[in-house]
Each structure stands twice: as structure tokens, then as C-alpha cells.
Amino acid sequence: MKVGHIGGISDGQFIDLLYDRSRPLVMEWTHYVRNNDQISIVSTGLQRIITENSPKFDLYKLILLKHNNEMKYFYIFKDFSMDQIREVLANYWDLSDVVGYDLD
């Protein structure tokens, strides 16, 4: 099952959760992705020092979203608001697999 990421360092990517149909799929409610863009260049006069900051991680929360009567799971970056999600959802909708339908 594919689960897409919206926002953060993994924006526009998905993870593929493999599962055995004889056992229930266990999904993590939160998901951390290491942010590798944590390199600083410090200039001191004629010298430049390149340092790697302590590793930082982007936190994603698992959310079930509905669009056009389909329901899909997404990992949403923790700083995204519902308004931001609504703005970009149509562009990211194909990143995840359908897990249900709203028949009303």
C-alpha cells in the first residue's frame, strides 16, 4: 500500500508498505524523516568552515483524507494546517492508494 507525504523534506514522495494479507497491517501514527539539509557554512575572515549541525528530523502525522468520495492515508508534515492541505491535496492525490469510499 502506498502512503504519500505532503510537506517537509519528503514532500511529493511516498512509501510503499508491504504486508502479508494473513496478518493485519500495522501503520505508525507518526513517521520521522531525517532532514539532511543541515549543513552550515561559517565565514570567519579568510577562512570558511563547513559544519554539519546535529541531525534534525521532520515529523509527519498519519491522516485519513477524503477527496471526491475516495479516502486515502497520507503522512502530513506536522507544521501543515488544514487550509494548506486543502490547497495542495489534488496535486498529491495519486501518491497514496485508496483505502475506502464515501458512498453517501
C-alpha positions in Angstrom: 0.0 0.0 0.0 1.4 3.4 -1.0 1.2 6.3 1.5 2.2 9.8 0.2 4.0 12.6 2.1 2.7 16.1 2.0 5.1 18.9 3.1 8.5 18.8 4.7 11.7 17.2 3.3 9.8 14.2 1.8 7.2 16.4 0.0 5.8 14.6 -3.0 7.3 11.2 -2.2 5.6 8.1 -1.0 6.5 5.0 1.0 5.3 1.5 0.0 4.1 -0.5 2.9 4.3 -4.2 2.1 2.1 -6.5 4.0 1.0 -10.1 4.3 -2.7 -10.5 3.8 -2.9 -13.1 6.5 -1.9 -10.5 9.2 -3.3 -7.0 9.8 -1.2 -4.1 8.6 0.2 -2.0 11.4 0.8 1.6 10.5 2.8 4.1 12.6 0.7 7.1 13.6 3.9 9.3 13.4 6.7 9.0 11.0 10.2 10.7 11.2 12.3 11.5 8.1 15.9 12.7 8.6 16.5 16.2 7.2 19.9 16.0 5.5 20.0 19.7 4.6 21.5 20.7 7.9 24.9 21.8 6.7 26.2 25.3 7.7 29.0 27.4 6.1 30.5 29.8 8.5 32.8 32.5 7.2 35.5 33.9 9.5 37.7 36.4 7.7 39.5 34.5 5.0 38.5 31.1 6.3 35.3 29.2 5.6 34.3 26.4 7.9 31.7 23.8 6.8 30.0 22.1 9.7 27.2 19.6 9.9 24.6 20.5 12.5 23.2 17.9 14.7 20.7 15.8 12.7 17.2 17.0 12.6 14.1 15.1 11.7 10.8 16.1 10.1 7.8 14.7 11.9 4.8 13.5 9.9 1.4 12.5 11.2 -0.8 9.8 9.6 -4.1 11.3 8.5 -7.0 9.8 6.6 -8.2 12.3 3.9 -11.2 12.3 1.7 -11.4 13.8 -1.8 -14.0 13.1 -4.5 -15.6 10.4 -2.3 -12.3 8.4 -2.0 -10.4 8.0 1.2 -6.6 7.7 1.4 -3.9 7.8 4.1 -1.2 10.4 3.9 1.7 11.4 6.1 1.3 15.1 6.7 4.2 17.4 7.8 3.5 18.5 11.4 3.5 22.2 10.6 0.9 22.0 7.8 -2.5 23.4 8.5 -5.8 22.0 7.1 -6.0 25.0 4.8 -2.6 24.3 3.3 -3.5 20.6 2.9 -6.7 21.5 1.0 -4.7 23.8 -1.3 -2.3 21.0 -2.5 -4.4 17.9 -2.0 -5.5 17.5 -5.6 -1.8 17.6 -6.8 -0.8 14.9 -4.3 -3.8 12.6 -4.5 -2.2 9.9 -6.7 0.6 9.4 -4.2 -1.5 7.1 -2.0 -3.7 4.1 -2.6 -7.4 4.1 -2.0 -8.4 2.6 1.4 -12.2 3.4 1.3 -15.1 5.2 -0.3 -17.8 7.5 0.9 -21.0 6.2 -0.7 -23.3 8.9 0.7 
